[in-house]
Amino acid sequence: MIFMFLFMATLLTVIEILAFRLLSRKYNQHPNWWRIRRFWIGAVALIWVGFIINGFMWPTWRVTHPRLLSILSISFFTVFVPKMFMAAFEILELIRGLLARMGARATGSARPMSRKSFLTETGLALSGFTFAGFLYGVTWGKYAYRTEHVRVPIQGLPKEFEGLRVVQLSDAHLGSFINTPQPVLDALNGIQDLHPDLILFTGDLVNSHADEAEPWIPAFSKLQAPLGKFSIMGNHDYADYGPFEEEEREASRQRLYEIHGEMGFRLLRNENVKLSRGGSSLVLLGVENWGRGFRKSGDLAKAMEGSGCESLPTVLMSHDPTHWEQQVMQGQAPIELTLSGHTHGMQFGIEIPWLGIKWSPSKWRYKRWAGLYEEEGQHLHINRGFGVLGFHGRVGMPPEITLIELTRA
């Protein structure tokens, strides 16, 4: 952790220096440059104090001081991401200057070169646009809930399940919300307007501890669906990410199991259930968290025992999409549809479907990170998440409620 902190501190220092150089290109001749510089340095000092405190106190404060940690994380991302664009364009300016000097020497020209160019203006404009985007993301963007409508063709789906409406929720991270914000309650209330036949929650109800979910029991318990409500555990639901003794971790897990029940969910822990409709059946599997680089408590073989998934259409709830890649896809398991979450789409990105644009830094960690994927007739849907974590905002990656409609292939 110390090595990582020092690496990040060095990287951020370089970004600070380059960003300030770009700023000075634009404003060093401005009559109020000294005021601009003083404000910049003061803001930098405050952000760095927050960064240092955050770096050393994060393991404890994520539980003991979540609101303060939220403010620090918001300040850090809102300020430093725009500076990354400034730094990138300052590097381009330095390259431009170097090439110009080399050209001048080669031609013997003594013509002076302007210190700033279109690159400076573009870098400042882009950083300003990014700052505005992050400011929106931490205020309104994290509440801009979007319902994604997805149709999934299932091989062998009985006609009785044709058009089955499944609402998927994932990654609520209730500890990231201060109290119970009305926009979040409104989003939950709006789920009934989708007329779901089945409601599935695919993990990460909390950030660190079961206590975070207590105030939300009434809101989640109001959700209703004729075929029921089912849920699974995500990696954050095991109290692994806090300064807890093992006894307290186990107590938190047991309480969270109870909370799922009080919310009206049947928690599937490496289990299966048959859903019946008009005399036909569909298998629903639910495993505990299993992910590459994370807790591997999931046992797919145990969940499938006695399910009849070899002959019946099957839906699997598994929090981490890497589980699908490692143990389901390419016929490793007879599962037609897997529902996951976990990635959040990194809460930052850009998606313009009609232009074929779909990008997020999440792609650097996950090959499949949001939306619907298909491999040889097996489908994976990754929900972009209902809540926020770490960075308490969303930029270009709205919080999601998924309405999945099953159709016959």
C-alpha positions in Angstrom: 0.0 0.0 0.0 2.9 2.4 0.8 4.5 1.6 -2.6 1.2 2.2 -4.4 0.7 5.5 -2.5 4.2 6.7 -3.4 3.7 5.7 -7.0 0.3 7.6 -7.2 1.8 10.6 -5.4 4.7 10.8 -7.9 2.3 10.4 -10.9 -0.1 13.1 -9.5 2.9 15.4 -8.9 3.9 15.2 -12.5 0.3 15.8 -13.6 0.2 18.9 -11.3 3.4 20.3 -12.8 2.3 19.8 -16.4 -1.2 21.1 -15.8 0.2 24.3 -14.1 2.6 24.8 -17.1 -0.4 24.7 -19.5 -2.3 27.2 -17.3 0.7 29.5 -17.2 1.0 29.4 -21.1 -2.5 30.9 -21.3 -2.6 33.3 -18.4 1.0 34.3 -17.4 0.6 37.7 -19.2 -2.9 38.2 -17.7 -3.1 41.2 -15.3 -4.6 39.0 -12.7 -2.2 36.2 -13.1 -1.0 36.4 -9.6 -4.5 36.0 -8.3 -5.1 33.0 -10.6 -1.9 31.5 -9.4 -2.6 32.0 -5.7 -6.1 30.5 -6.1 -4.6 27.5 -8.0 -1.9 26.9 -5.4 -4.4 27.1 -2.5 -6.8 24.7 -4.2 -3.9 22.3 -4.9 -2.8 22.4 -1.3 -6.3 21.5 0.0 -6.7 18.7 -2.5 -3.3 17.2 -1.6 -4.1 17.3 2.1 -7.3 15.5 1.3 -5.4 13.0 -0.9 -2.8 12.2 1.9 -5.5 11.8 4.5 -7.6 9.7 2.2 -4.6 7.5 1.4 -3.7 6.7 5.0 -7.2 6.7 6.6 -9.3 5.1 3.8 -9.4 1.5 5.3 -10.9 2.8 8.5 -12.8 5.9 7.4 -14.8 4.0 4.8 -16.7 2.6 7.8 -16.2 5.3 10.5 -16.4 8.5 8.4 -18.1 7.6 5.1 -19.4 11.1 4.5 -16.1 12.8 4.9 -14.5 10.2 2.7 -17.2 10.8 0.1 -16.3 14.5 0.0 -12.6 13.8 -0.3 -13.1 11.3 -3.1 -15.5 13.7 -5.0 -13.0 16.5 -4.7 -10.1 14.4 -5.8 -11.8 13.0 -9.0 -13.5 16.2 -9.9 -10.2 18.1 -9.9 -7.6 15.6 -11.0 -9.3 14.1 -14.0 -9.6 17.5 -15.8 -5.9 18.1 -14.9 -5.0 14.8 -16.7 -6.3 16.4 -19.9 -4.3 19.5 -19.2 -1.2 17.5 -18.6 -1.7 15.5 -21.8 -2.0 18.7 -23.9 1.0 20.2 -22.2 3.1 17.2 -23.3 1.8 17.8 -26.8 2.9 21.5 -26.5 6.3 20.4 -25.4 6.6 18.0 -28.3 5.4 20.8 -30.6 8.1 23.1 -29.2 10.8 20.6 -29.6 9.9 19.8 -33.2 9.7 23.6 -34.0 13.2 24.2 -32.5 14.6 21.2 -34.5 13.0 22.6 -37.6 14.4 26.1 -37.0 17.9 24.7 -36.5 17.6 22.6 -39.7 16.5 25.6 -41.8 18.5 28.3 -40.0 15.4 30.2 -39.2 15.4 32.6 -36.2 11.7 33.2 -36.2 10.3 33.2 -32.6 7.8 30.5 -31.8 4.6 31.3 -29.9 4.5 29.7 -26.4 0.8 28.8 -26.8 -1.1 27.4 -29.6 -4.4 25.8 -30.6 -3.2 22.9 -28.4 -3.2 25.1 -25.3 -6.7 26.4 -26.0 -8.0 22.9 -26.7 -6.5 21.4 -23.6 -8.0 24.1 -21.4 -11.4 23.8 -23.1 -11.4 20.0 -22.8 -10.4 20.1 -19.1 -13.2 22.7 -18.4 -15.7 20.5 -20.2 -14.5 17.5 -18.1 -14.7 19.5 -14.9 -18.3 20.5 -15.7 -19.1 16.8 -16.5 -17.7 15.6 -13.2 -19.5 18.4 -11.3 -22.8 17.2 -12.9 -21.9 13.6 -12.1 -21.4 14.1 -8.4 -24.6 16.2 -8.0 -27.3 15.0 -10.4 -25.6 12.3 -12.5 -25.6 9.7 -9.8 -29.4 10.1 -9.5 -30.1 10.1 -13.3 -31.6 6.6 -13.3 -32.1 4.9 -16.7 -34.1 1.9 -17.5 -32.4 -0.4 -20.0 -34.8 -2.6 -22.0 -33.1 -5.8 -23.2 -34.6 -8.7 -25.2 -32.9 -12.0 -24.7 -33.7 -15.0 -27.0 -33.6 -18.3 -25.0 -33.2 -21.6 -26.8 -36.0 -24.0 -25.7 -37.9 -21.4 -23.7 -41.5 -22.7 -23.1 -44.2 -20.6 -24.6 -45.6 -19.9 -21.1 -42.4 -17.9 -20.4 -42.5 -16.0 -23.7 -42.3 -12.3 -22.9 -41.3 -12.9 -19.2 -40.4 -9.5 -17.7 -37.4 -9.7 -15.4 -36.2 -6.6 -13.6 -32.5 -6.8 -12.6 -31.0 -4.6 -9.9 -27.3 -4.7 -8.9 -24.7 -3.0 -6.9 -26.9 -0.8 -4.8 -24.0 0.1 -2.4 -26.4 1.6 0.1 -23.6 2.8 2.3 -22.7 5.4 -0.3 -26.0 7.3 0.1 -26.4 9.8 2.9 -29.7 8.9 4.6 -32.3 7.8 2.0 -32.3 10.4 -0.9 -35.6 11.0 -2.5 -34.4 10.4 -6.1 -33.3 6.9 -5.1 -36.6 6.2 -3.4 -38.4 7.5 -6.5 -36.3 5.1 -8.7 -37.2 2.2 -6.5 -40.9 3.1 -6.5 -40.8 3.4 -10.3 -39.9 -0.3 -10.7 -43.5 -1.3 -10.2 -44.5 0.7 -13.3 -42.4 -1.8 -15.3 -44.8 -4.5 -14.3 -42.1 -7.1 -13.5 -42.9 -10.8 -13.4 -39.6 -11.4 -11.5 -37.2 -9.2 -9.6 -33.5 -10.2 -9.3 -30.8 -8.5 -7.3 -27.3 -9.5 -8.3 -25.1 -8.5 -5.4 -23.4 -5.7 -3.5 -26.2 -4.5 -1.3 -23.8 -2.6 0.9 -20.2 -1.3 0.9 -18.7 -2.7 4.1 -21.3 -3.6 6.7 -24.9 -4.8 7.1 -25.8 -1.7 9.1 -25.8 0.4 5.9 -28.8 -1.5 4.6 -31.0 -1.1 7.7 -32.7 2.3 6.6 -33.6 0.8 3.2 -35.6 -2.2 4.3 -39.0 -0.5 3.9 -38.2 0.8 0.4 -37.0 -2.5 -1.0 -39.7 -4.5 0.8 -42.4 -2.6 -1.3 -41.1 -4.2 -4.5 -43.4 -6.9 -5.7 -43.4 -9.5 -8.5 -45.7 -12.5 -9.1 -42.8 -15.0 -9.5 -40.9 -13.6 -6.5 -37.8 -11.7 -5.6 -34.4 -13.4 -5.5 -30.9 -12.1 -4.6 -27.3 -13.1 -4.2 -24.2 -11.8 -2.4 -21.5 -9.6 -4.0 -17.9 -9.2 -3.0 -18.7 -6.1 -0.8 -21.4 -8.0 1.2 -19.0 -10.1 3.2 -17.6 -7.3 5.4 -14.2 -8.0 4.0 -13.5 -4.3 3.3 -13.3 -2.8 6.8 -11.3 -2.8 10.0 -13.4 -5.7 11.5 -12.4 -8.7 13.5 -13.6 -12.0 12.1 -16.4 -12.3 14.7 -17.8 -8.9 13.6 -17.5 -9.9 9.9 -19.5 -13.0 10.5 -22.1 -11.1 12.5 -22.5 -8.6 9.7 -22.9 -11.4 7.2 -25.6 -13.1 9.3 -27.4 -9.8 9.7 -27.3 -9.2 6.0 -28.8 -12.6 5.3 -31.7 -11.5 7.5 -32.0 -8.1 5.8 -32.4 -9.8 2.4 -35.3 -11.7 3.9 -36.8 -8.6 5.5 -36.7 -6.9 2.1 -38.6 -9.7 0.7 -35.8 -11.4 -1.3 -35.0 -15.0 -1.2 -31.2 -15.1 -0.9 -29.7 -17.9 -3.0 -26.3 -19.1 -1.7 -25.2 -21.7 -4.2 -28.8 -22.8 -4.6 -31.4 -23.2 -7.2 -35.2 -22.8 -7.5 -37.7 -23.8 -10.2 -40.0 -21.1 -11.4 -43.3 -22.4 -12.7 -45.8 -20.8 -15.1 -48.7 -22.5 -16.8 -47.3 -26.0 -16.1 -43.8 -25.2 -17.5 -40.6 -24.6 -15.5 -37.5 -22.4 -15.7 -34.4 -22.9 -13.5 -33.0 -20.0 -11.5 -29.5 -20.5 -10.0 -27.8 -18.2 -7.5 -24.2 -18.4 -6.4 -22.2 -16.6 -3.9 -19.4 -14.2 -5.1 -16.9 -15.8 -7.5 -14.6 -13.4 -9.3 -11.1 -13.3 -10.8 -9.0 -11.4 -8.2 -11.8 -11.4 -5.6 -13.5 -13.8 -3.2 -14.3 -17.2 -4.6 -17.2 -18.5 -2.4 -19.4 -19.4 -5.3 -19.9 -23.1 -6.1 -21.7 -23.5 -9.4 -21.7 -27.3 -9.3 -23.5 -27.2 -5.9 -26.0 -24.7 -7.2 -26.8 -26.9 -10.2 -27.3 -30.0 -8.1 -30.8 -31.4 -8.7 -31.9 -28.4 -10.7 -32.6 -30.1 -14.0 -30.7 -27.4 -15.8 -29.5 -29.9 -18.4 -33.0 -30.1 -19.8 -34.7 -26.9 -18.7 -33.9 -23.3 -19.7 -31.7 -21.8 -17.0 -30.9 -18.3 -15.6 -27.8 -17.8 -13.4 -27.2 -15.0 -11.0 -23.5 -14.5 -10.4 -22.2 -11.1 -9.3 -18.9 -11.0 -11.1 -18.9 -11.4 -15.0 -15.5 -13.1 -14.9 -17.3 -16.1 -13.4 -19.3 -16.5 -16.7 -16.0 -16.3 -18.7 -14.2 -18.9 -16.5 -17.0 -21.4 -15.7 -20.0 -20.9 -18.0 -19.3 -19.7 -21.5 -18.5 -22.0 -24.5 -20.7 -24.7 -23.1 -18.8 -25.2 -19.8 -22.2 -25.2 -18.0 -25.7 -25.6 -19.5 -26.9 -22.0 -18.7 -28.6 -19.9 -21.3 -28.5 -16.5 -19.5 -26.2 -15.2 -16.7 -27.0 -11.9 -14.9 -24.0 -10.0 -13.3 -23.0 -6.6 -12.1 -19.8 -5.6 -10.3 -18.1 -3.4 -12.9 -20.3 -0.3 -12.6 -19.0 0.5 -16.0 -16.4 2.3 -13.9 -19.1 5.0 -13.4 -17.4 6.8 -16.2 -17.5 6.5 -20.0 -19.4 7.2 -23.2 -22.0 5.2 -24.9 -23.7 6.3 -28.2 -25.3 3.1 -29.6 -26.4 4.6 -32.9 -22.8 5.5 -33.6 -21.4 2.2 -32.3 -19.5 4.0 -29.5 -19.1 2.1 -26.2 -16.1 3.0 -24.1 -15.1 3.1 -20.5 -11.9 2.7 -18.5 -13.6 -0.5 -17.2 -12.5 -2.2 -20.5 -8.9 -2.2 -19.3 -9.9 -4.5 -16.5 -12.8 -6.4 -17.9 -13.3 -7.8 -21.4 -17.1 -7.7 -20.8 -18.1 -4.8 -18.6 -21.7 -3.5 -19.5 -24.7 -4.6 -21.4 -25.6 -7.8 -23.2 -23.0 -10.3 -24.6 -23.5 -13.6 -26.5 -21.2 -16.5 -27.1 -22.5 -19.6 -29.0 -26.1 -19.1 -27.8 -25.2 -18.3 -24.2 -25.9 -14.8 -23.0 -24.4 -12.6 -20.3 -26.0 -9.4 -19.1 -23.9 -7.0 -17.0 -25.9 -4.3 -15.1 -24.1 -1.0 -14.8 -25.1 -0.7 -11.1 -27.8 1.1 -9.1 -25.5 3.0 -6.7 -21.9 4.4 -6.5 -18.7 3.4 -4.9 -15.3 5.1 -4.5 -16.1 8.0 -6.8 -19.5 9.2 -5.6 -20.8 10.2 -9.0 -21.5 9.0 -12.5 -20.2 10.6 -15.7 -21.7 9.3 -19.0 -22.6 6.0 -17.2 -26.0 6.5 -15.6 -27.2 4.2 -12.8 -29.2 1.4 -14.2 -32.4 -0.5 -13.8 -32.6 -3.3 -16.3 -35.9 -4.7 -17.8 -35.1 -8.0 -19.5 -37.7 -9.6 -21.7 -37.2 -13.3 -22.4 -38.2 -14.5 -25.9 -38.1 -17.8 -27.6 -35.1 -18.3 -29.9 
